[in-house]
């Protein structure tokens, strides 16, 4: 999955030597087979189509290097060629950062292989389906699609990285249609598509995607309102309506980026005035409860930043949520009960958390697969249990 970056920061480059007793060179095919067996055992890889595609596609071709942080927090570029430890990591069920921007933020990654295979299984493609992928990234998932179908049936778009992906795909004999551009627009000149799969997080389903989807076609996307506030949803289009449920599992993708997109706005100065103090028996780290946190952000309808306040020894003493209107809340993370809550600003953020958890409890603590989404030309509403059930909120468009 990929995000926009204006330029790569200079980072240290590491080529690690084999440790004493290690094999001089590991066989990537053996490592790939082990990974495929692991994903099969976990139920993330099952159908003959994707079994064959996954076992035939070398991940290291698409991840020749990756980034990881050292003990000082500095990013190190790890070159895979000739490094058995790095090769083994590429063939593990782990996501890997593949680019870091000038501010030290990961902006592109190769997603966890188990998540990729789970999504491909959910997509439920047929032999003659044409698939649009939003978020080419390294090209690895594109290669899996080509191996499972044919490259003539695969179309992919990303804001960046497409030329490198094109070369890697060509080295394996694949030549799908790749485009560099804003994924929110899809690829209209190659429409219609039978399936659309997004490997970036979005706050709502773009209208252009549904316009480019055949009737009875499906969209699989990660709907995220804020960090950790969302999940995969699988929608089927019938007429002018697309509808479906959220997946029972959990997914983590980077946000979709757009051409000339400005940096994220910085949080406003903390709202002035006397903070409101209260207590709570709820968990302090609200974003660790995925469904209630999604309901919170669905209600607030605004970007939320999360983090911690640290003491002088860099230990967390309070969980912190803040909004760009200056509103903020801090919840004590120490062992005291009830926990102290302090909040201020025009939006009472912790009140929203408590209200969402109350709603969640009222509905018998629903898991993700009890939630669904209906997309029409006028609205995108989140519902509970069935399209005719309680409306939990609406996505902004």
Residue pairs with C-beta under 8 A, 6 or more apart in sequence:
1 108
1 109
1 110
1 111
1 135
1 137
1 199
1 200
1 253
1 254
2 99
2 107
2 108
2 109
2 135
2 136
2 137
2 138
2 158
2 159
2 160
2 161
2 200
2 254
2 257
3 107
3 108
3 159
3 160
3 200
3 254
3 255
3 256
3 257
4 107
4 159
4 160
4 257
4 258
4 259
4 261
5 99
5 100
5 101
5 102
5 107
5 108
5 160
6 101
6 102
7 101
7 102
8 99
8 100
8 101
8 102
9 75
9 100
9 101
9 102
9 103
9 104
11 67
11 74
11 75
11 76
11 77
11 100
12 70
12 74
12 75
12 76
12 77
13 76
13 77
13 79
14 76
14 77
14 78
14 79
15 79
15 82
15 83
16 78
16 83
16 85
16 86
18 24
18 83
18 84
18 85
19 85
22 84
22 85
23 84
24 84
25 82
25 84
26 84
26 87
26 88
28 58
28 60
28 87
28 91
31 87
31 88
31 90
31 91
32 54
32 55
32 58
32 59
32 91
33 55
34 91
35 91
35 92
35 93
35 113
36 45
36 51
36 54
36 55
38 93
39 45
39 54
39 93
39 113
39 114
39 117
40 46
40 51
42 114
44 114
44 115
44 117
44 118
44 121
45 51
45 54
45 114
45 117
45 121
46 121
47 121
49 125
49 148
50 117
50 120
50 121
50 144
50 148
52 147
52 148
53 120
53 144
53 145
53 147
53 148
54 113
54 117
54 144
54 147
56 147
57 140
57 143
57 144
57 147
57 172
58 172
59 90
59 91
59 110
59 113
59 140
60 80
60 87
60 90
60 91
61 143
61 168
61 171
61 172
62 110
62 138
62 139
62 140
62 143
62 165
62 168
63 80
63 90
63 96
63 98
63 110
63 138
63 140
64 79
64 80
64 81
65 77
65 78
65 79
65 80
65 98
66 77
66 78
66 80
66 86
66 89
66 90
66 96
66 97
66 98
66 110
67 75
67 76
67 77
67 78
67 96
67 97
67 98
67 99
67 100
67 106
68 75
68 76
68 78
68 96
68 97
69 75
69 76
70 76
75 97
75 100
75 104
78 86
78 89
79 86
80 86
80 87
80 90
89 96
90 96
93 112
93 113
93 114
94 112
95 109
95 110
95 111
95 112
95 115
95 252
96 109
96 110
97 106
97 108
97 109
98 108
98 109
98 110
98 137
98 138
99 106
99 107
99 108
99 161
100 106
100 107
101 107
106 254
107 254
107 257
108 137
108 138
108 160
108 161
108 254
109 137
109 254
110 137
110 138
110 140
111 137
111 141
111 199
111 253
112 252
115 251
115 252
116 140
116 141
116 144
116 199
117 144
118 249
119 197
119 199
119 220
119 232
119 251
120 141
120 144
120 145
120 148
120 197
122 220
122 232
122 234
122 247
123 131
123 195
123 197
123 218
123 220
124 218
125 131
125 148
125 149
125 194
125 195
126 194
127 149
128 153
128 194
129 149
129 153
129 194
129 195
130 153
130 154
130 155
130 190
130 192
130 193
130 194
130 195
131 145
131 149
131 153
131 154
131 155
131 193
131 194
131 195
131 196
131 197
132 155
132 156
132 157
132 186
132 187
132 190
132 191
132 193
132 195
132 196
132 197
132 209
132 212
133 141
133 142
133 145
133 154
133 155
133 156
133 157
133 196
133 197
133 198
133 199
134 156
134 157
134 158
134 183
134 186
134 196
134 197
134 198
134 199
134 200
134 209
134 221
134 256
135 156
135 157
135 158
135 183
135 198
135 199
135 200
135 253
135 256
136 142
136 156
136 157
136 158
136 161
136 162
136 165
136 178
137 158
137 161
137 165
137 199
138 161
138 164
138 165
138 168
139 156
139 161
139 164
139 165
139 166
139 168
139 169
141 197
141 199
142 154
142 156
142 165
142 169
142 174
142 176
142 178
143 168
143 169
143 172
143 174
145 153
145 154
145 156
145 176
145 197
146 154
146 169
146 172
146 174
146 176
147 174
151 169
151 174
151 175
151 176
152 176
154 174
154 176
154 177
155 176
155 177
155 178
155 179
155 187
155 190
155 193
156 162
156 165
156 176
156 177
156 178
156 179
157 178
157 179
157 180
157 181
157 182
157 183
157 186
157 187
158 165
158 178
158 180
158 183
159 180
159 181
159 182
159 183
159 257
159 258
159 259
160 180
162 178
162 179
162 180
163 180
165 178
166 178
169 175
169 176
169 178
177 187
177 190
179 187
181 259
182 258
182 259
183 198
183 200
183 256
184 202
184 206
184 208
184 256
184 258
185 206
185 208
186 193
186 196
186 206
186 208
186 209
186 211
186 212
187 212
188 208
188 211
188 212
191 211
191 212
191 213
192 212
192 213
192 214
192 217
193 212
193 213
193 214
193 217
194 213
194 214
194 217
194 218
195 217
195 218
195 219
195 220
196 209
196 212
196 213
196 217
196 218
196 219
196 220
196 221
197 219
197 220
197 221
198 219
198 220
198 221
198 222
198 253
198 256
199 222
199 253
200 222
200 253
200 254
200 255
200 256
200 257
201 222
201 223
201 224
201 230
201 253
201 254
201 255
201 256
202 221
202 222
202 223
202 224
202 255
202 256
203 223
203 224
203 225
203 395
203 396
204 223
204 380
204 395
204 396
204 397
205 219
205 221
205 223
205 235
205 242
205 373
205 375
205 380
205 395
207 377
207 397
209 219
210 219
210 237
210 242
210 375
213 219
213 237
213 242
214 237
215 237
215 238
215 239
216 236
216 237
216 238
217 236
217 237
218 234
218 235
218 236
218 237
218 244
219 234
219 235
219 237
219 242
220 232
220 233
220 234
220 235
221 232
221 233
221 235
222 230
222 231
222 232
222 233
222 251
222 252
222 253
223 230
223 231
223 232
223 233
223 246
223 373
223 395
224 230
224 231
224 253
224 255
225 294
225 297
225 298
225 395
226 287
226 293
226 297
226 303
226 304
226 306
227 287
227 304
227 306
228 287
228 288
228 290
228 293
228 306
229 287
229 290
229 293
229 294
229 296
229 297
229 298
229 304
230 294
230 297
231 246
231 247
231 249
231 250
231 251
231 290
231 294
231 368
232 246
232 247
232 249
232 251
233 244
233 245
233 246
233 247
233 372
233 373
234 244
234 245
234 247
235 242
235 243
235 244
235 373
235 375
236 242
236 243
236 244
240 376
240 377
241 374
241 375
241 376
242 374
242 375
243 372
243 373
243 374
243 375
243 387
244 372
244 373
245 369
245 371
245 372
245 373
246 368
246 369
246 371
246 372
246 373
247 368
247 369
248 367
248 368
248 369
249 368
250 290
250 368
264 303
265 303
265 324
267 305
267 322
267 323
267 324
267 326
268 324
268 325
268 326
269 326
270 322
270 326
270 328
270 344
270 345
271 325
271 326
271 327
271 328
271 344
271 345
271 346
273 344
274 344
275 342
275 343
275 344
276 342
276 343
276 344
276 348
277 340
277 341
277 342
278 341
278 343
278 350
279 338
279 339
279 340
279 341
280 331
280 338
280 339
280 341
280 350
280 354
281 337
281 338
281 339
282 339
282 353
282 354
282 357
283 289
284 318
284 319
284 331
284 332
284 333
284 339
285 319
285 331
285 333
286 292
286 293
286 296
286 306
286 319
286 321
286 331
286 353
287 293
287 306
287 321
289 357
290 368
291 360
291 365
291 366
291 367
291 368
291 371
292 353
292 356
292 357
292 360
293 353
293 356
294 371
295 356
295 359
295 360
295 392
295 393
296 352
296 353
296 355
296 356
297 304
298 356
298 382
298 392
298 393
298 394
298 395
299 352
299 355
299 356
299 393
300 323
300 347
300 349
300 352
301 396
302 323
302 324
302 325
302 347
303 323
303 324
304 321
304 322
304 323
304 349
305 321
305 322
305 323
306 319
306 320
306 321
307 319
307 320
308 316
308 317
308 318
308 319
308 320
308 333
309 316
309 317
309 318
309 320
309 330
310 316
310 317
311 317
316 333
317 332
317 333
317 334
318 330
318 331
318 332
318 333
319 330
319 331
319 333
320 328
320 329
320 330
320 331
321 328
321 329
321 349
321 350
321 353
322 328
322 329
322 349
323 345
323 347
323 349
325 345
325 346
325 347
326 345
326 346
327 343
327 344
327 345
327 346
327 347
327 348
327 349
328 343
328 344
328 345
328 349
329 341
329 342
329 343
329 344
329 348
329 349
329 350
329 353
330 341
330 342
330 343
331 339
331 340
331 341
331 350
332 339
332 340
332 341
333 339
341 350
343 349
343 350
343 351
359 392
360 366
363 370
363 384
363 390
366 384
366 385
370 384
370 385
371 382
371 383
371 384
371 392
372 382
372 383
372 384
372 385
372 386
372 387
373 380
373 381
373 382
373 383
373 395
374 380
374 381
374 383
374 387
379 394
379 397
380 394
380 395
380 397
381 391
381 393
381 394
381 395
382 391
382 392
382 393
382 394
382 395
383 389
383 390
383 391
383 392
384 390
384 392
